[in-house]
Amino acid sequence: MSSIINADQHFLVLAMVTGAAAFGIWSEHKKWFGKVSGILVTMISMSLLAMLGVVPVGSGTGVSVPVYDMVFDYFIPISIPLLLLSSNIVKIIKESGKLLLAFIVGAIGVVIGCFIAFYIIDLGDDAGNTAGVIAATLVGGSINFVATGETLNFSTNPYFSATIAVDNFAANLYVLFLFLVPALAFLKRFWAPVKEDVSVKESVGVNQSPITMERIGVTLFLAVLIAAGGGLLAPYLQQLLGTELNLGILVITLLSLLVANLFPKKLLHLEHTAFSIGLWMMYAFLAVIGASTNIYEVLKVGPSLLLFYLIIMVFHFLFLMVTARVLKLNVYEVIVSSAANIMGPSVAAPMAASLGQKKMVTPAILVGILGYVIGTFIGVSIALTLA
């Protein structure tokens, strides 16, 4: 299905992406939609534009959209150093423990949910491999989908392209739900009280450094330099470890943390500028995620595959919610760790930032990267068990 704005009309597509990002940011400041996050508004608005045929759909059509590819390839590697410039590693070690615990609990919930879904929904002769690929992507994000699919020779399966479409649709739907969770009063009895995030108050207080042209220039140069360094080092690390996993984001994260902790005082005046630009890039990225919801491909497949996903996600969230009461996790630890499971660090990090949990940005990336590492192993193990 063609769209009103074609994939090769680059500036028009870019205008819609940046427009959706601006609309989300503006709506959050205007409080038009109450407690609904600006990122939620951005994702929904771009998803509607894609579904109505205004902008190209980002997945399942076989057509490459250069603007979307550009956002995927460049915005995430550059935004990570920007968001991590104020990271204090000592503070992270002290404060990320519960987020890591919540992430592990969430992964266990996905695995159990996958077995439940397998015995409820019949996905055909290759159901075991399909379940394994789905489990892999829901434990650590979409990066594990292709790796697990290639390992299991699932890429030749008729369900392959359909599963990609359903994965985007179901995961986007789930992330939209996560943004609504803090506003659901009837769930509050499950969460521990939220401790006030002092770092956020400091970053938005009267003493924050103003954004200037000089700071924008220096900040962007530093972020691009770190991203370039990560891009250069990652292939050597992959070769050293003997893995085909793309370690670019991991290396960029490590370099960002190294720079931030070696020169904390010198970077102090750049923190506000860096965080603001990085968060805007994340808004643009999530606008593209919204455009990847291909409702037409989902409808072609029928309800079985979508229901398989939904059973896993519902059990995953219920398992996390019940466990949260025992482990005394707060609502933000639950939803950020859950986002790291379902969509990976590229969604979990901006979710933490947009919800005012600045101290969770780095842990969200780190636990999300852990998902990259374990997701494929878990997916293949489940497929072999169910085969």
C-alpha positions as CSV (number, residue, x, y, z in Angstrom):
1,M,0.0,0.0,0.0
2,S,1.5,3.3,-1.0
3,S,1.4,6.4,1.2
4,I,0.6,10.0,0.4
5,I,4.2,10.9,1.3
6,N,6.5,8.5,-0.6
7,A,9.6,7.0,1.0
8,D,11.9,8.9,-1.4
9,Q,10.4,12.3,-0.4
10,H,13.1,12.6,2.3
11,F,12.4,16.1,3.6
12,L,8.7,15.5,3.8
13,V,9.2,12.3,5.7
14,L,11.7,14.0,8.0
15,A,9.3,16.8,8.6
16,M,6.7,14.3,9.8
17,V,9.1,12.6,12.1
18,T,10.4,15.8,13.7
19,G,6.8,17.1,13.7
20,A,5.6,14.1,15.7
21,A,8.5,14.6,18.1
22,A,7.8,18.3,18.5
23,F,4.1,17.5,19.0
24,G,4.9,15.1,21.8
25,I,7.2,17.4,23.6
26,W,4.8,20.4,23.2
27,S,1.8,18.3,24.4
28,E,3.7,17.3,27.6
29,H,4.5,20.9,28.4
30,K,1.0,22.0,27.7
31,K,-0.5,19.1,29.7
32,W,-3.1,18.6,27.0
33,F,-3.5,14.9,27.8
34,G,-3.1,15.0,31.5
35,K,-0.5,12.5,32.8
36,V,0.0,10.9,29.4
37,S,3.7,11.1,28.4
38,G,4.8,13.2,25.4
39,I,6.6,10.1,24.0
40,L,3.3,8.3,24.1
41,V,1.7,11.1,22.1
42,T,4.6,11.0,19.6
43,M,4.3,7.3,19.0
44,I,0.5,7.3,18.7
45,S,0.5,10.3,16.3
46,M,3.1,8.8,14.0
47,S,1.5,5.3,14.2
48,L,-1.9,6.9,13.1
49,L,-0.2,8.7,10.3
50,A,1.3,5.4,9.1
51,M,-1.9,3.5,9.4
52,L,-3.9,6.2,7.6
53,G,-1.4,6.1,4.7
54,V,0.0,9.6,5.2
55,V,3.6,8.5,5.8
56,P,5.4,5.2,4.8
57,V,5.0,2.3,7.1
58,G,8.4,1.4,8.6
59,S,8.2,-2.4,8.4
60,G,6.7,-5.4,6.6
61,T,6.3,-3.6,3.2
62,G,9.7,-4.5,1.6
63,V,10.3,-0.8,0.9
64,S,13.2,0.9,2.5
65,V,12.6,4.4,4.0
66,P,16.0,6.2,4.0
67,V,14.9,8.8,6.7
68,Y,13.8,5.9,9.0
69,D,17.1,4.1,8.3
70,M,19.0,7.3,9.1
71,V,17.3,7.7,12.4
72,F,18.0,4.1,13.3
73,D,21.7,4.2,12.2
74,Y,22.7,7.6,13.6
75,F,20.3,8.9,16.2
76,I,20.7,6.1,18.7
77,P,24.5,5.9,18.7
78,I,24.8,9.7,19.0
79,S,22.0,10.1,21.6
80,I,23.5,7.5,24.0
81,P,26.6,9.6,24.8
82,L,24.4,12.7,25.1
83,L,22.1,11.0,27.6
84,L,25.0,9.5,29.6
85,L,27.2,12.6,29.9
86,S,26.1,13.1,33.5
87,S,26.4,9.5,34.5
88,N,28.1,8.8,37.8
89,I,29.2,5.1,37.8
90,V,29.5,4.8,41.6
91,K,25.9,6.1,41.9
92,I,24.8,3.7,39.1
93,I,26.2,0.7,40.9
94,K,24.4,1.6,44.1
95,E,21.1,2.4,42.4
96,S,20.8,-0.1,39.5
97,G,20.5,-3.2,41.6
98,K,16.7,-3.3,41.7
99,L,16.4,-2.5,38.0
100,L,18.6,-5.4,37.2
101,L,16.6,-7.6,39.5
102,A,13.3,-6.5,37.9
103,F,14.8,-7.2,34.4
104,I,15.7,-10.7,35.4
105,V,12.3,-11.3,36.9
106,G,10.7,-9.9,33.7
107,A,12.8,-12.3,31.5
108,I,11.7,-15.2,33.7
109,G,8.1,-14.1,33.1
110,V,8.6,-14.0,29.3
111,V,10.0,-17.6,29.4
112,I,7.1,-19.0,31.5
113,G,4.6,-17.0,29.4
114,C,6.1,-18.5,26.2
115,F,5.6,-22.0,27.4
116,I,2.0,-21.2,28.4
117,A,1.3,-19.6,25.0
118,F,2.8,-22.6,23.2
119,Y,0.4,-25.0,24.8
120,I,-2.6,-22.7,24.2
121,I,-2.0,-21.4,20.7
122,D,-1.2,-23.7,17.8
123,L,1.3,-22.1,15.4
124,G,1.7,-25.1,13.1
125,D,4.5,-27.5,12.4
126,D,7.3,-25.1,13.2
127,A,5.7,-23.8,16.4
128,G,8.8,-24.5,18.5
129,N,11.1,-22.3,16.4
130,T,8.5,-19.6,16.1
131,A,8.1,-19.6,19.9
132,G,11.9,-19.5,20.4
133,V,12.2,-16.4,18.1
134,I,9.4,-14.7,19.8
135,A,10.9,-15.4,23.3
136,A,14.3,-14.1,22.1
137,T,12.9,-10.8,20.9
138,L,10.8,-10.3,24.1
139,V,13.7,-11.0,26.5
140,G,16.1,-8.6,24.9
141,G,14.5,-6.6,22.1
142,S,14.3,-6.8,18.4
143,I,18.0,-7.2,17.9
144,N,17.7,-10.9,18.9
145,F,15.0,-11.6,16.4
146,V,17.3,-11.9,13.3
147,A,20.1,-13.6,15.2
148,T,17.8,-16.3,16.6
149,G,16.0,-16.6,13.3
150,E,19.2,-17.2,11.4
151,T,20.4,-19.7,14.0
152,L,17.1,-21.7,13.7
153,N,16.9,-21.2,9.9
154,F,13.6,-19.5,10.6
155,S,14.2,-16.8,8.0
156,T,12.9,-19.3,5.3
157,N,9.7,-19.9,7.3
158,P,6.5,-18.3,5.9
159,Y,5.8,-16.8,9.3
160,F,9.1,-14.9,9.3
161,S,7.9,-11.5,7.7
162,A,4.5,-11.8,9.4
163,T,6.2,-12.3,12.8
164,I,8.3,-9.2,12.2
165,A,5.1,-7.2,11.6
166,V,3.3,-8.7,14.6
167,D,6.3,-8.1,16.8
168,N,6.4,-4.4,15.9
169,F,2.6,-4.1,16.4
170,A,2.4,-6.0,19.7
171,A,5.6,-4.4,21.2
172,N,4.5,-0.9,20.3
173,L,1.0,-1.6,21.8
174,Y,2.7,-2.9,25.0
175,V,5.0,0.2,25.3
176,L,2.0,2.5,24.9
177,F,0.4,0.5,27.8
178,L,3.5,0.9,29.9
179,F,3.4,4.7,29.6
180,L,-0.2,4.6,31.0
181,V,0.7,2.4,34.0
182,P,1.8,5.2,36.4
183,A,-1.6,6.8,35.9
184,L,-3.6,3.7,36.8
185,A,-4.5,4.3,40.4
186,F,-5.9,0.8,41.1
187,L,-2.4,-0.7,40.6
188,K,-0.7,1.5,43.2
189,R,-1.0,-1.0,46.0
190,F,1.5,-3.3,44.1
191,W,4.3,-0.7,44.0
192,A,6.8,0.5,46.6
193,P,6.9,4.3,47.2
194,V,9.0,6.2,44.6
195,K,12.0,7.9,46.1
196,E,12.5,11.5,44.9
197,D,15.0,11.7,42.1
198,V,17.3,14.5,43.2
199,S,19.4,14.4,40.0
200,V,16.3,15.4,38.0
201,K,15.6,18.3,40.3
202,E,19.2,19.5,40.0
203,S,19.1,19.2,36.2
204,V,16.0,21.4,35.9
205,G,16.8,23.8,38.7
206,V,17.8,27.5,38.5
207,N,21.5,26.6,38.6
208,Q,21.5,24.5,35.4
209,S,23.9,25.8,32.7
210,P,22.0,27.5,29.9
211,I,22.1,26.1,26.3
212,T,24.5,28.1,24.1
213,M,25.8,27.7,20.6
214,E,29.2,26.9,21.9
215,R,27.8,24.1,24.2
216,I,25.7,22.7,21.4
217,G,28.8,22.5,19.1
218,V,31.1,21.0,21.7
219,T,28.5,18.5,23.0
220,L,27.6,17.2,19.5
221,F,31.2,16.9,18.5
222,L,31.9,14.9,21.7
223,A,28.9,12.6,21.2
224,V,29.7,11.9,17.5
225,L,33.4,11.3,18.4
226,I,32.4,8.7,21.1
227,A,29.9,7.1,18.6
228,A,32.7,7.0,16.0
229,G,35.1,5.4,18.5
230,G,32.5,2.8,19.4
231,G,31.9,2.0,15.7
232,L,35.7,1.5,15.1
233,L,36.3,-0.6,18.2
234,A,33.2,-2.9,18.1
235,P,34.3,-5.1,15.1
236,Y,37.6,-5.9,16.9
237,L,35.8,-6.7,20.1
238,Q,33.4,-9.0,18.2
239,Q,36.3,-10.8,16.5
240,L,38.1,-11.1,19.9
241,L,35.0,-12.6,21.5
242,G,34.2,-14.7,18.5
243,T,30.6,-13.4,18.3
244,E,28.4,-12.1,15.5
245,L,26.4,-10.0,18.0
246,N,26.6,-6.3,17.1
247,L,28.5,-4.8,20.1
248,G,28.4,-1.2,18.8
249,I,25.9,0.1,21.4
250,L,27.7,-1.7,24.2
251,V,31.1,-0.2,23.2
252,I,29.5,3.3,22.8
253,T,27.9,3.0,26.2
254,L,31.2,1.9,27.8
255,L,33.1,4.8,26.1
256,S,30.4,7.2,27.2
257,L,30.6,6.1,30.8
258,L,34.4,6.2,30.7
259,V,34.5,9.8,29.4
260,A,31.7,10.9,31.8
261,N,33.5,9.5,34.9
262,L,37.0,10.6,33.9
263,F,36.0,14.2,33.4
264,P,32.9,14.9,35.5
265,K,33.8,18.4,36.5
266,K,34.8,19.5,33.0
267,L,31.5,18.1,31.5
268,L,29.3,19.6,34.2
269,H,28.4,22.7,32.2
270,L,27.5,20.5,29.1
271,E,25.0,18.2,30.9
272,H,21.8,20.1,30.4
273,T,22.6,20.8,26.7
274,A,23.6,17.1,26.1
275,F,20.5,15.7,27.9
276,S,18.1,18.0,26.0
277,I,19.5,17.1,22.6
278,G,19.7,13.4,23.4
279,L,16.1,13.3,24.6
280,W,14.9,15.1,21.4
281,M,16.8,12.4,19.3
282,M,15.0,9.7,21.3
283,Y,11.6,11.3,20.6
284,A,12.5,11.3,16.9
285,F,13.6,7.6,17.2
286,L,10.3,6.6,18.9
287,A,8.3,8.5,16.2
288,V,10.0,6.1,13.7
289,I,9.1,3.2,16.0
290,G,5.5,4.3,15.9
291,A,5.6,4.4,12.1
292,S,6.8,0.7,12.1
293,T,3.3,-0.5,13.2
294,N,2.1,-2.3,10.0
295,I,-1.5,-3.1,10.8
296,Y,-2.1,-4.6,7.4
297,E,0.5,-7.3,7.8
298,V,-0.9,-8.1,11.2
299,L,-4.4,-8.5,9.8
300,K,-3.1,-10.9,7.0
301,V,-1.7,-13.3,9.6
302,G,-4.8,-13.6,11.6
303,P,-5.2,-13.5,15.4
304,S,-3.2,-16.6,16.4
305,L,0.3,-15.0,16.2
306,L,-0.8,-11.8,17.8
307,L,-2.6,-13.7,20.6
308,F,0.6,-15.7,21.2
309,Y,2.4,-12.4,21.8
310,L,-0.3,-11.0,24.0
311,I,-0.4,-14.0,26.2
312,I,3.3,-13.8,26.8
313,M,3.2,-10.0,27.5
314,V,0.2,-10.2,29.8
315,F,1.8,-13.0,31.8
316,H,5.1,-11.1,31.8
317,F,3.5,-8.0,33.2
318,L,1.4,-9.8,35.8
319,F,4.4,-11.8,37.0
320,L,6.4,-8.6,37.3
321,M,3.6,-6.8,39.1
322,V,3.0,-9.6,41.7
323,T,6.8,-10.0,42.2
324,A,7.1,-6.2,42.6
325,R,5.1,-6.4,45.8
326,V,7.4,-9.0,47.3
327,L,10.7,-7.4,46.1
328,K,9.4,-3.9,46.9
329,L,9.9,-2.5,43.4
330,N,8.5,0.9,42.5
331,V,6.4,1.5,39.4
332,Y,9.2,3.0,37.4
333,E,11.6,0.1,38.1
334,V,8.9,-2.3,36.8
335,I,7.9,-0.4,33.6
336,V,11.5,0.6,32.6
337,S,12.8,-2.9,33.1
338,S,9.8,-4.3,31.3
339,A,10.5,-1.9,28.4
340,A,14.1,-3.1,28.4
341,N,12.8,-6.7,28.0
342,I,10.2,-6.1,25.3
343,M,11.9,-3.4,23.2
344,G,15.5,-3.2,24.4
345,P,17.6,-0.2,25.7
346,S,16.7,2.1,22.9
347,V,13.2,2.4,24.2
348,A,13.8,1.8,27.9
349,A,16.3,4.6,28.2
350,P,14.1,7.4,26.7
351,M,11.2,6.0,28.7
352,A,13.2,6.5,31.9
353,A,14.2,10.0,30.9
354,S,10.7,11.1,29.8
355,L,9.2,9.8,33.1
356,G,11.7,11.9,35.1
357,Q,13.8,9.0,36.2
358,K,17.2,10.3,35.0
359,K,19.1,8.0,37.3
360,M,17.6,5.0,35.5
361,V,18.8,6.0,32.0
362,T,22.2,4.3,32.2
363,P,20.9,1.2,34.1
364,A,18.1,0.9,31.5
365,I,20.7,0.8,28.7
366,L,22.9,-1.7,30.6
367,V,20.2,-4.2,31.5
368,G,18.9,-3.8,27.9
369,I,22.3,-4.8,26.6
370,L,22.2,-7.7,28.9
371,G,19.0,-8.7,27.1
372,Y,20.9,-8.6,23.8
373,V,23.4,-11.0,25.2
374,I,21.0,-13.6,26.8
375,G,18.0,-13.2,24.4
376,T,19.4,-15.3,21.6
377,F,20.6,-18.0,23.9
378,I,17.2,-18.2,25.7
379,G,15.3,-18.2,22.3
380,V,17.4,-21.0,20.8
381,S,17.1,-23.0,24.1
382,I,13.3,-22.7,24.1
383,A,13.1,-23.7,20.4
384,L,15.2,-26.8,21.0
385,T,13.1,-27.7,24.1
386,L,9.8,-27.4,22.2
387,A,11.0,-28.9,19.0
